Amino acid sequence: IDFSWGAGSPHPSIQADSFVARFTKEASIPSGQYKVEFSSDNGLRMQVDETVIFDRWNEAAPSGVAYFTTDPAVPVTSIMIDYNESDGPARVSVTITKL
């Protein structure tokens, strides 16, 4: 995920400030350990299956690194990322890399 809407929003029908975006993906990914690098201008949260990987929902400009491991017994992994835009420029970036 790598979006920079500037002073705008994802869609003209959505106001430029005070919106929430959710990104979801269900996929069969190889088992192993993964590194997540994230940054945004407002709150950000990520969940893999039922586990919260990071929760920086109430922080201004959160960024950091987190890790998760997929279970080889679970064939499909569910990833959910929530972004909270409160004001100013809207930007969110999440990169997932297999280690």
MODELLER restraints for C-alpha pairs under 7 A, 6 or more apart:
rsr = mdl.restraints
at = mdl.atoms
rsr.add(forms.Gaussian(group=physical.xy_distance, feature=features.Distance(at['CA:1:A'], at['CA:93:A']), mean=5.31, stdev=0.5))
rsr.add(forms.Gaussian(group=physical.xy_distance, feature=features.Distance(at['CA:1:A'], at['CA:94:A']), mean=5.10, stdev=0.5))
rsr.add(forms.Gaussian(group=physical.xy_distance, feature=features.Distance(at['CA:1:A'], at['CA:95:A']), mean=6.59, stdev=0.5))
rsr.add(forms.Gaussian(group=physical.xy_distance, feature=features.Distance(at['CA:2:A'], at['CA:92:A']), mean=5.92, stdev=0.5))
rsr.add(forms.Gaussian(group=physical.xy_distance, feature=features.Distance(at['CA:2:A'], at['CA:93:A']), mean=4.31, stdev=0.5))
rsr.add(forms.Gaussian(group=physical.xy_distance, feature=features.Distance(at['CA:2:A'], at['CA:94:A']), mean=6.47, stdev=0.5))
rsr.add(forms.Gaussian(group=physical.xy_distance, feature=features.Distance(at['CA:3:A'], at['CA:91:A']), mean=5.66, stdev=0.5))
rsr.add(forms.Gaussian(group=physical.xy_distance, feature=features.Distance(at['CA:3:A'], at['CA:92:A']), mean=5.38, stdev=0.5))
rsr.add(forms.Gaussian(group=physical.xy_distance, feature=features.Distance(at['CA:3:A'], at['CA:93:A']), mean=6.31, stdev=0.5))
rsr.add(forms.Gaussian(group=physical.xy_distance, feature=features.Distance(at['CA:4:A'], at['CA:90:A']), mean=5.93, stdev=0.5))
rsr.add(forms.Gaussian(group=physical.xy_distance, feature=features.Distance(at['CA:4:A'], at['CA:91:A']), mean=4.29, stdev=0.5))
rsr.add(forms.Gaussian(group=physical.xy_distance, feature=features.Distance(at['CA:4:A'], at['CA:92:A']), mean=6.50, stdev=0.5))
rsr.add(forms.Gaussian(group=physical.xy_distance, feature=features.Distance(at['CA:5:A'], at['CA:89:A']), mean=6.91, stdev=0.5))
rsr.add(forms.Gaussian(group=physical.xy_distance, feature=features.Distance(at['CA:5:A'], at['CA:90:A']), mean=5.19, stdev=0.5))
rsr.add(forms.Gaussian(group=physical.xy_distance, feature=features.Distance(at['CA:5:A'], at['CA:91:A']), mean=6.14, stdev=0.5))
rsr.add(forms.Gaussian(group=physical.xy_distance, feature=features.Distance(at['CA:6:A'], at['CA:89:A']), mean=4.43, stdev=0.5))
rsr.add(forms.Gaussian(group=physical.xy_distance, feature=features.Distance(at['CA:6:A'], at['CA:90:A']), mean=5.21, stdev=0.5))
rsr.add(forms.Gaussian(group=physical.xy_distance, feature=features.Distance(at['CA:6:A'], at['CA:91:A']), mean=6.91, stdev=0.5))
rsr.add(forms.Gaussian(group=physical.xy_distance, feature=features.Distance(at['CA:7:A'], at['CA:16:A']), mean=6.31, stdev=0.5))
rsr.add(forms.Gaussian(group=physical.xy_distance, feature=features.Distance(at['CA:7:A'], at['CA:88:A']), mean=6.32, stdev=0.5))
rsr.add(forms.Gaussian(group=physical.xy_distance, feature=features.Distance(at['CA:7:A'], at['CA:89:A']), mean=4.69, stdev=0.5))
rsr.add(forms.Gaussian(group=physical.xy_distance, feature=features.Distance(at['CA:7:A'], at['CA:90:A']), mean=6.39, stdev=0.5))
rsr.add(forms.Gaussian(group=physical.xy_distance, feature=features.Distance(at['CA:8:A'], at['CA:16:A']), mean=4.76, stdev=0.5))
rsr.add(forms.Gaussian(group=physical.xy_distance, feature=features.Distance(at['CA:9:A'], at['CA:15:A']), mean=6.49, stdev=0.5))
rsr.add(forms.Gaussian(group=physical.xy_distance, feature=features.Distance(at['CA:9:A'], at['CA:16:A']), mean=4.82, stdev=0.5))
rsr.add(forms.Gaussian(group=physical.xy_distance, feature=features.Distance(at['CA:9:A'], at['CA:90:A']), mean=7.00, stdev=0.5))
rsr.add(forms.Gaussian(group=physical.xy_distance, feature=features.Distance(at['CA:17:A'], at['CA:85:A']), mean=6.03, stdev=0.5))
rsr.add(forms.Gaussian(group=physical.xy_distance, feature=features.Distance(at['CA:17:A'], at['CA:86:A']), mean=5.41, stdev=0.5))
rsr.add(forms.Gaussian(group=physical.xy_distance, feature=features.Distance(at['CA:17:A'], at['CA:87:A']), mean=4.84, stdev=0.5))
rsr.add(forms.Gaussian(group=physical.xy_distance, feature=features.Distance(at['CA:18:A'], at['CA:85:A']), mean=5.38, stdev=0.5))
rsr.add(forms.Gaussian(group=physical.xy_distance, feature=features.Distance(at['CA:18:A'], at['CA:86:A']), mean=4.40, stdev=0.5))
rsr.add(forms.Gaussian(group=physical.xy_distance, feature=features.Distance(at['CA:18:A'], at['CA:87:A']), mean=6.39, stdev=0.5))
rsr.add(forms.Gaussian(group=physical.xy_distance, feature=features.Distance(at['CA:19:A'], at['CA:84:A']), mean=6.25, stdev=0.5))
rsr.add(forms.Gaussian(group=physical.xy_distance, feature=features.Distance(at['CA:19:A'], at['CA:85:A']), mean=5.29, stdev=0.5))
rsr.add(forms.Gaussian(group=physical.xy_distance, feature=features.Distance(at['CA:19:A'], at['CA:86:A']), mean=6.77, stdev=0.5))
rsr.add(forms.Gaussian(group=physical.xy_distance, feature=features.Distance(at['CA:20:A'], at['CA:83:A']), mean=5.58, stdev=0.5))
rsr.add(forms.Gaussian(group=physical.xy_distance, feature=features.Distance(at['CA:20:A'], at['CA:84:A']), mean=4.62, stdev=0.5))
rsr.add(forms.Gaussian(group=physical.xy_distance, feature=features.Distance(at['CA:20:A'], at['CA:85:A']), mean=6.01, stdev=0.5))
rsr.add(forms.Gaussian(group=physical.xy_distance, feature=features.Distance(at['CA:21:A'], at['CA:82:A']), mean=5.81, stdev=0.5))
rsr.add(forms.Gaussian(group=physical.xy_distance, feature=features.Distance(at['CA:21:A'], at['CA:83:A']), mean=5.13, stdev=0.5))
rsr.add(forms.Gaussian(group=physical.xy_distance, feature=features.Distance(at['CA:21:A'], at['CA:84:A']), mean=6.67, stdev=0.5))
rsr.add(forms.Gaussian(group=physical.xy_distance, feature=features.Distance(at['CA:22:A'], at['CA:81:A']), mean=5.71, stdev=0.5))
rsr.add(forms.Gaussian(group=physical.xy_distance, feature=features.Distance(at['CA:22:A'], at['CA:82:A']), mean=4.51, stdev=0.5))
rsr.add(forms.Gaussian(group=physical.xy_distance, feature=features.Distance(at['CA:22:A'], at['CA:83:A']), mean=6.33, stdev=0.5))
rsr.add(forms.Gaussian(group=physical.xy_distance, feature=features.Distance(at['CA:23:A'], at['CA:80:A']), mean=5.73, stdev=0.5))
rsr.add(forms.Gaussian(group=physical.xy_distance, feature=features.Distance(at['CA:23:A'], at['CA:81:A']), mean=5.10, stdev=0.5))
rsr.add(forms.Gaussian(group=physical.xy_distance, feature=features.Distance(at['CA:23:A'], at['CA:82:A']), mean=6.43, stdev=0.5))
rsr.add(forms.Gaussian(group=physical.xy_distance, feature=features.Distance(at['CA:24:A'], at['CA:79:A']), mean=5.61, stdev=0.5))
rsr.add(forms.Gaussian(group=physical.xy_distance, feature=features.Distance(at['CA:24:A'], at['CA:80:A']), mean=4.50, stdev=0.5))
rsr.add(forms.Gaussian(group=physical.xy_distance, feature=features.Distance(at['CA:24:A'], at['CA:81:A']), mean=6.46, stdev=0.5))
rsr.add(forms.Gaussian(group=physical.xy_distance, feature=features.Distance(at['CA:25:A'], at['CA:78:A']), mean=5.84, stdev=0.5))
rsr.add(forms.Gaussian(group=physical.xy_distance, feature=features.Distance(at['CA:25:A'], at['CA:79:A']), mean=5.21, stdev=0.5))
rsr.add(forms.Gaussian(group=physical.xy_distance, feature=features.Distance(at['CA:25:A'], at['CA:80:A']), mean=6.64, stdev=0.5))
rsr.add(forms.Gaussian(group=physical.xy_distance, feature=features.Distance(at['CA:26:A'], at['CA:76:A']), mean=6.42, stdev=0.5))
rsr.add(forms.Gaussian(group=physical.xy_distance, feature=features.Distance(at['CA:26:A'], at['CA:77:A']), mean=5.56, stdev=0.5))
rsr.add(forms.Gaussian(group=physical.xy_distance, feature=features.Distance(at['CA:26:A'], at['CA:78:A']), mean=4.41, stdev=0.5))
rsr.add(forms.Gaussian(group=physical.xy_distance, feature=features.Distance(at['CA:26:A'], at['CA:79:A']), mean=6.29, stdev=0.5))
rsr.add(forms.Gaussian(group=physical.xy_distance, feature=features.Distance(at['CA:27:A'], at['CA:76:A']), mean=5.31, stdev=0.5))
rsr.add(forms.Gaussian(group=physical.xy_distance, feature=features.Distance(at['CA:27:A'], at['CA:77:A']), mean=5.46, stdev=0.5))
rsr.add(forms.Gaussian(group=physical.xy_distance, feature=features.Distance(at['CA:27:A'], at['CA:78:A']), mean=6.69, stdev=0.5))
rsr.add(forms.Gaussian(group=physical.xy_distance, feature=features.Distance(at['CA:28:A'], at['CA:75:A']), mean=5.76, stdev=0.5))
rsr.add(forms.Gaussian(group=physical.xy_distance, feature=features.Distance(at['CA:28:A'], at['CA:76:A']), mean=4.49, stdev=0.5))
rsr.add(forms.Gaussian(group=physical.xy_distance, feature=features.Distance(at['CA:28:A'], at['CA:77:A']), mean=6.04, stdev=0.5))
rsr.add(forms.Gaussian(group=physical.xy_distance, feature=features.Distance(at['CA:29:A'], at['CA:76:A']), mean=6.99, stdev=0.5))
rsr.add(forms.Gaussian(group=physical.xy_distance, feature=features.Distance(at['CA:29:A'], at['CA:77:A']), mean=6.76, stdev=0.5))
rsr.add(forms.Gaussian(group=physical.xy_distance, feature=features.Distance(at['CA:31:A'], at['CA:70:A']), mean=4.91, stdev=0.5))
rsr.add(forms.Gaussian(group=physical.xy_distance, feature=features.Distance(at['CA:31:A'], at['CA:71:A']), mean=5.84, stdev=0.5))
rsr.add(forms.Gaussian(group=physical.xy_distance, feature=features.Distance(at['CA:31:A'], at['CA:72:A']), mean=5.02, stdev=0.5))
rsr.add(forms.Gaussian(group=physical.xy_distance, feature=features.Distance(at['CA:32:A'], at['CA:69:A']), mean=5.41, stdev=0.5))
rsr.add(forms.Gaussian(group=physical.xy_distance, feature=features.Distance(at['CA:32:A'], at['CA:70:A']), mean=5.46, stdev=0.5))
rsr.add(forms.Gaussian(group=physical.xy_distance, feature=features.Distance(at['CA:33:A'], at['CA:68:A']), mean=5.77, stdev=0.5))
rsr.add(forms.Gaussian(group=physical.xy_distance, feature=features.Distance(at['CA:33:A'], at['CA:69:A']), mean=4.22, stdev=0.5))
rsr.add(forms.Gaussian(group=physical.xy_distance, feature=features.Distance(at['CA:33:A'], at['CA:70:A']), mean=6.54, stdev=0.5))
rsr.add(forms.Gaussian(group=physical.xy_distance, feature=features.Distance(at['CA:33:A'], at['CA:98:A']), mean=6.12, stdev=0.5))
rsr.add(forms.Gaussian(group=physical.xy_distance, feature=features.Distance(at['CA:33:A'], at['CA:99:A']), mean=5.66, stdev=0.5))
rsr.add(forms.Gaussian(group=physical.xy_distance, feature=features.Distance(at['CA:34:A'], at['CA:67:A']), mean=5.59, stdev=0.5))
rsr.add(forms.Gaussian(group=physical.xy_distance, feature=features.Distance(at['CA:34:A'], at['CA:68:A']), mean=5.35, stdev=0.5))
rsr.add(forms.Gaussian(group=physical.xy_distance, feature=features.Distance(at['CA:34:A'], at['CA:69:A']), mean=6.02, stdev=0.5))
rsr.add(forms.Gaussian(group=physical.xy_distance, feature=features.Distance(at['CA:34:A'], at['CA:96:A']), mean=6.56, stdev=0.5))
rsr.add(forms.Gaussian(group=physical.xy_distance, feature=features.Distance(at['CA:34:A'], at['CA:97:A']), mean=5.53, stdev=0.5))
rsr.add(forms.Gaussian(group=physical.xy_distance, feature=features.Distance(at['CA:34:A'], at['CA:98:A']), mean=4.40, stdev=0.5))
rsr.add(forms.Gaussian(group=physical.xy_distance, feature=features.Distance(at['CA:34:A'], at['CA:99:A']), mean=5.46, stdev=0.5))
rsr.add(forms.Gaussian(group=physical.xy_distance, feature=features.Distance(at['CA:35:A'], at['CA:65:A']), mean=7.00, stdev=0.5))
rsr.add(forms.Gaussian(group=physical.xy_distance, feature=features.Distance(at['CA:35:A'], at['CA:66:A']), mean=5.97, stdev=0.5))
rsr.add(forms.Gaussian(group=physical.xy_distance, feature=features.Distance(at['CA:35:A'], at['CA:67:A']), mean=4.63, stdev=0.5))
rsr.add(forms.Gaussian(group=physical.xy_distance, feature=features.Distance(at['CA:35:A'], at['CA:68:A']), mean=6.76, stdev=0.5))
rsr.add(forms.Gaussian(group=physical.xy_distance, feature=features.Distance(at['CA:35:A'], at['CA:96:A']), mean=5.68, stdev=0.5))
rsr.add(forms.Gaussian(group=physical.xy_distance, feature=features.Distance(at['CA:35:A'], at['CA:97:A']), mean=5.21, stdev=0.5))
rsr.add(forms.Gaussian(group=physical.xy_distance, feature=features.Distance(at['CA:35:A'], at['CA:98:A']), mean=6.32, stdev=0.5))
rsr.add(forms.Gaussian(group=physical.xy_distance, feature=features.Distance(at['CA:35:A'], at['CA:99:A']), mean=6.67, stdev=0.5))
rsr.add(forms.Gaussian(group=physical.xy_distance, feature=features.Distance(at['CA:36:A'], at['CA:65:A']), mean=5.51, stdev=0.5))
rsr.add(forms.Gaussian(group=physical.xy_distance, feature=features.Distance(at['CA:36:A'], at['CA:66:A']), mean=5.06, stdev=0.5))
rsr.add(forms.Gaussian(group=physical.xy_distance, feature=features.Distance(at['CA:36:A'], at['CA:67:A']), mean=5.85, stdev=0.5))
rsr.add(forms.Gaussian(group=physical.xy_distance, feature=features.Distance(at['CA:36:A'], at['CA:94:A']), mean=6.79, stdev=0.5))
rsr.add(forms.Gaussian(group=physical.xy_distance, feature=features.Distance(at['CA:36:A'], at['CA:95:A']), mean=5.62, stdev=0.5))
rsr.add(forms.Gaussian(group=physical.xy_distance, feature=features.Distance(at['CA:36:A'], at['CA:96:A']), mean=4.59, stdev=0.5))
rsr.add(forms.Gaussian(group=physical.xy_distance, feature=features.Distance(at['CA:36:A'], at['CA:97:A']), mean=6.55, stdev=0.5))
rsr.add(forms.Gaussian(group=physical.xy_distance, feature=features.Distance(at['CA:37:A'], at['CA:64:A']), mean=5.91, stdev=0.5))
rsr.add(forms.Gaussian(group=physical.xy_distance, feature=features.Distance(at['CA:37:A'], at['CA:65:A']), mean=4.61, stdev=0.5))
rsr.add(forms.Gaussian(group=physical.xy_distance, feature=features.Distance(at['CA:37:A'], at['CA:66:A']), mean=6.64, stdev=0.5))
rsr.add(forms.Gaussian(group=physical.xy_distance, feature=features.Distance(at['CA:37:A'], at['CA:94:A']), mean=5.72, stdev=0.5))
rsr.add(forms.Gaussian(group=physical.xy_distance, feature=features.Distance(at['CA:37:A'], at['CA:95:A']), mean=5.22, stdev=0.5))
rsr.add(forms.Gaussian(group=physical.xy_distance, feature=features.Distance(at['CA:37:A'], at['CA:96:A']), mean=6.62, stdev=0.5))
rsr.add(forms.Gaussian(group=physical.xy_distance, feature=features.Distance(at['CA:38:A'], at['CA:63:A']), mean=5.26, stdev=0.5))
rsr.add(forms.Gaussian(group=physical.xy_distance, feature=features.Distance(at['CA:38:A'], at['CA:64:A']), mean=5.56, stdev=0.5))
rsr.add(forms.Gaussian(group=physical.xy_distance, feature=features.Distance(at['CA:38:A'], at['CA:65:A']), mean=6.39, stdev=0.5))
rsr.add(forms.Gaussian(group=physical.xy_distance, feature=features.Distance(at['CA:38:A'], at['CA:93:A']), mean=5.59, stdev=0.5))
rsr.add(forms.Gaussian(group=physical.xy_distance, feature=features.Distance(at['CA:38:A'], at['CA:94:A']), mean=4.42, stdev=0.5))
rsr.add(forms.Gaussian(group=physical.xy_distance, feature=features.Distance(at['CA:38:A'], at['CA:95:A']), mean=6.47, stdev=0.5))
rsr.add(forms.Gaussian(group=physical.xy_distance, feature=features.Distance(at['CA:39:A'], at['CA:61:A']), mean=6.88, stdev=0.5))
rsr.add(forms.Gaussian(group=physical.xy_distance, feature=features.Distance(at['CA:39:A'], at['CA:62:A']), mean=5.61, stdev=0.5))
rsr.add(forms.Gaussian(group=physical.xy_distance, feature=features.Distance(at['CA:39:A'], at['CA:63:A']), mean=4.01, stdev=0.5))
rsr.add(forms.Gaussian(group=physical.xy_distance, feature=features.Distance(at['CA:39:A'], at['CA:64:A']), mean=6.66, stdev=0.5))
rsr.add(forms.Gaussian(group=physical.xy_distance, feature=features.Distance(at['CA:39:A'], at['CA:92:A']), mean=5.99, stdev=0.5))
rsr.add(forms.Gaussian(group=physical.xy_distance, feature=features.Distance(at['CA:39:A'], at['CA:93:A']), mean=5.33, stdev=0.5))
rsr.add(forms.Gaussian(group=physical.xy_distance, feature=features.Distance(at['CA:39:A'], at['CA:94:A']), mean=6.65, stdev=0.5))
rsr.add(forms.Gaussian(group=physical.xy_distance, feature=features.Distance(at['CA:40:A'], at['CA:61:A']), mean=5.38, stdev=0.5))
rsr.add(forms.Gaussian(group=physical.xy_distance, feature=features.Distance(at['CA:40:A'], at['CA:62:A']), mean=5.86, stdev=0.5))
rsr.add(forms.Gaussian(group=physical.xy_distance, feature=features.Distance(at['CA:40:A'], at['CA:63:A']), mean=6.61, stdev=0.5))
rsr.add(forms.Gaussian(group=physical.xy_distance, feature=features.Distance(at['CA:40:A'], at['CA:91:A']), mean=5.27, stdev=0.5))
rsr.add(forms.Gaussian(group=physical.xy_distance, feature=features.Distance(at['CA:40:A'], at['CA:92:A']), mean=4.22, stdev=0.5))
rsr.add(forms.Gaussian(group=physical.xy_distance, feature=features.Distance(at['CA:40:A'], at['CA:93:A']), mean=6.14, stdev=0.5))
rsr.add(forms.Gaussian(group=physical.xy_distance, feature=features.Distance(at['CA:41:A'], at['CA:60:A']), mean=6.24, stdev=0.5))
rsr.add(forms.Gaussian(group=physical.xy_distance, feature=features.Distance(at['CA:41:A'], at['CA:61:A']), mean=4.10, stdev=0.5))
rsr.add(forms.Gaussian(group=physical.xy_distance, feature=features.Distance(at['CA:41:A'], at['CA:62:A']), mean=6.81, stdev=0.5))
rsr.add(forms.Gaussian(group=physical.xy_distance, feature=features.Distance(at['CA:41:A'], at['CA:90:A']), mean=6.34, stdev=0.5))
rsr.add(forms.Gaussian(group=physical.xy_distance, feature=features.Distance(at['CA:41:A'], at['CA:91:A']), mean=5.61, stdev=0.5))
rsr.add(forms.Gaussian(group=physical.xy_distance, feature=features.Distance(at['CA:41:A'], at['CA:92:A']), mean=6.84, stdev=0.5))
rsr.add(forms.Gaussian(group=physical.xy_distance, feature=features.Distance(at['CA:42:A'], at['CA:59:A']), mean=6.36, stdev=0.5))
rsr.add(forms.Gaussian(group=physical.xy_distance, feature=features.Distance(at['CA:42:A'], at['CA:60:A']), mean=4.87, stdev=0.5))
rsr.add(forms.Gaussian(group=physical.xy_distance, feature=features.Distance(at['CA:42:A'], at['CA:61:A']), mean=5.03, stdev=0.5))
rsr.add(forms.Gaussian(group=physical.xy_distance, feature=features.Distance(at['CA:42:A'], at['CA:62:A']), mean=6.65, stdev=0.5))
rsr.add(forms.Gaussian(group=physical.xy_distance, feature=features.Distance(at['CA:42:A'], at['CA:84:A']), mean=5.87, stdev=0.5))
rsr.add(forms.Gaussian(group=physical.xy_distance, feature=features.Distance(at['CA:42:A'], at['CA:85:A']), mean=5.51, stdev=0.5))
rsr.add(forms.Gaussian(group=physical.xy_distance, feature=features.Distance(at['CA:42:A'], at['CA:86:A']), mean=6.49, stdev=0.5))
rsr.add(forms.Gaussian(group=physical.xy_distance, feature=features.Distance(at['CA:43:A'], at['CA:56:A']), mean=5.58, stdev=0.5))
rsr.add(forms.Gaussian(group=physical.xy_distance, feature=features.Distance(at['CA:43:A'], at['CA:57:A']), mean=3.92, stdev=0.5))
rsr.add(forms.Gaussian(group=physical.xy_distance, feature=features.Distance(at['CA:43:A'], at['CA:58:A']), mean=5.43, stdev=0.5))
rsr.add(forms.Gaussian(group=physical.xy_distance, feature=features.Distance(at['CA:43:A'], at['CA:59:A']), mean=5.50, stdev=0.5))
rsr.add(forms.Gaussian(group=physical.xy_distance, feature=features.Distance(at['CA:43:A'], at['CA:60:A']), mean=6.48, stdev=0.5))
rsr.add(forms.Gaussian(group=physical.xy_distance, feature=features.Distance(at['CA:43:A'], at['CA:62:A']), mean=6.71, stdev=0.5))
rsr.add(forms.Gaussian(group=physical.xy_distance, feature=features.Distance(at['CA:43:A'], at['CA:83:A']), mean=5.81, stdev=0.5))
rsr.add(forms.Gaussian(group=physical.xy_distance, feature=features.Distance(at['CA:43:A'], at['CA:84:A']), mean=4.75, stdev=0.5))
rsr.add(forms.Gaussian(group=physical.xy_distance, feature=features.Distance(at['CA:43:A'], at['CA:85:A']), mean=6.85, stdev=0.5))
rsr.add(forms.Gaussian(group=physical.xy_distance, feature=features.Distance(at['CA:44:A'], at['CA:55:A']), mean=6.37, stdev=0.5))
rsr.add(forms.Gaussian(group=physical.xy_distance, feature=features.Distance(at['CA:44:A'], at['CA:56:A']), mean=5.18, stdev=0.5))
rsr.add(forms.Gaussian(group=physical.xy_distance, feature=features.Distance(at['CA:44:A'], at['CA:57:A']), mean=4.92, stdev=0.5))
rsr.add(forms.Gaussian(group=physical.xy_distance, feature=features.Distance(at['CA:44:A'], at['CA:82:A']), mean=5.74, stdev=0.5))
rsr.add(forms.Gaussian(group=physical.xy_distance, feature=features.Distance(at['CA:44:A'], at['CA:83:A']), mean=4.71, stdev=0.5))
rsr.add(forms.Gaussian(group=physical.xy_distance, feature=features.Distance(at['CA:44:A'], at['CA:84:A']), mean=6.24, stdev=0.5))
rsr.add(forms.Gaussian(group=physical.xy_distance, feature=features.Distance(at['CA:45:A'], at['CA:54:A']), mean=5.62, stdev=0.5))
rsr.add(forms.Gaussian(group=physical.xy_distance, feature=features.Distance(at['CA:45:A'], at['CA:55:A']), mean=4.40, stdev=0.5))
rsr.add(forms.Gaussian(group=physical.xy_distance, feature=features.Distance(at['CA:45:A'], at['CA:56:A']), mean=5.82, stdev=0.5))
rsr.add(forms.Gaussian(group=physical.xy_distance, feature=features.Distance(at['CA:45:A'], at['CA:57:A']), mean=5.93, stdev=0.5))
rsr.add(forms.Gaussian(group=physical.xy_distance, feature=features.Distance(at['CA:45:A'], at['CA:81:A']), mean=5.68, stdev=0.5))
rsr.add(forms.Gaussian(group=physical.xy_distance, feature=features.Distance(at['CA:45:A'], at['CA:82:A']), mean=5.19, stdev=0.5))
rsr.add(forms.Gaussian(group=physical.xy_distance, feature=features.Distance(at['CA:45:A'], at['CA:83:A']), mean=6.70, stdev=0.5))
rsr.add(forms.Gaussian(group=physical.xy_distance, feature=features.Distance(at['CA:46:A'], at['CA:52:A']), mean=5.96, stdev=0.5))
rsr.add(forms.Gaussian(group=physical.xy_distance, feature=features.Distance(at['CA:46:A'], at['CA:53:A']), mean=5.49, stdev=0.5))
rsr.add(forms.Gaussian(group=physical.xy_distance, feature=features.Distance(at['CA:46:A'], at['CA:54:A']), mean=5.52, stdev=0.5))
rsr.add(forms.Gaussian(group=physical.xy_distance, feature=features.Distance(at['CA:46:A'], at['CA:55:A']), mean=6.59, stdev=0.5))
rsr.add(forms.Gaussian(group=physical.xy_distance, feature=features.Distance(at['CA:46:A'], at['CA:80:A']), mean=5.72, stdev=0.5))
rsr.add(forms.Gaussian(group=physical.xy_distance, feature=features.Distance(at['CA:46:A'], at['CA:81:A']), mean=4.42, stdev=0.5))
rsr.add(forms.Gaussian(group=physical.xy_distance, feature=features.Distance(at['CA:46:A'], at['CA:82:A']), mean=6.45, stdev=0.5))
rsr.add(forms.Gaussian(group=physical.xy_distance, feature=features.Distance(at['CA:47:A'], at['CA:53:A']), mean=5.39, stdev=0.5))
rsr.add(forms.Gaussian(group=physical.xy_distance, feature=features.Distance(at['CA:47:A'], at['CA:79:A']), mean=5.87, stdev=0.5))
rsr.add(forms.Gaussian(group=physical.xy_distance, feature=features.Distance(at['CA:47:A'], at['CA:80:A']), mean=5.18, stdev=0.5))
rsr.add(forms.Gaussian(group=physical.xy_distance, feature=features.Distance(at['CA:47:A'], at['CA:81:A']), mean=6.45, stdev=0.5))
rsr.add(forms.Gaussian(group=physical.xy_distance, feature=features.Distance(at['CA:48:A'], at['CA:78:A']), mean=5.68, stdev=0.5))
rsr.add(forms.Gaussian(group=physical.xy_distance, feature=features.Distance(at['CA:48:A'], at['CA:79:A']), mean=4.62, stdev=0.5))
rsr.add(forms.Gaussian(group=physical.xy_distance, feature=features.Distance(at['CA:48:A'], at['CA:80:A']), mean=6.47, stdev=0.5))
rsr.add(forms.Gaussian(group=physical.xy_distance, feature=features.Distance(at['CA:49:A'], at['CA:77:A']), mean=6.11, stdev=0.5))
rsr.add(forms.Gaussian(group=physical.xy_distance, feature=features.Distance(at['CA:49:A'], at['CA:78:A']), mean=4.82, stdev=0.5))
rsr.add(forms.Gaussian(group=physical.xy_distance, feature=features.Distance(at['CA:49:A'], at['CA:79:A']), mean=6.27, stdev=0.5))
rsr.add(forms.Gaussian(group=physical.xy_distance, feature=features.Distance(at['CA:53:A'], at['CA:66:A']), mean=6.58, stdev=0.5))
rsr.add(forms.Gaussian(group=physical.xy_distance, feature=features.Distance(at['CA:53:A'], at['CA:68:A']), mean=6.86, stdev=0.5))
rsr.add(forms.Gaussian(group=physical.xy_distance, feature=features.Distance(at['CA:54:A'], at['CA:66:A']), mean=6.82, stdev=0.5))
rsr.add(forms.Gaussian(group=physical.xy_distance, feature=features.Distance(at['CA:56:A'], at['CA:62:A']), mean=6.28, stdev=0.5))
rsr.add(forms.Gaussian(group=physical.xy_distance, feature=features.Distance(at['CA:57:A'], at['CA:84:A']), mean=6.99, stdev=0.5))
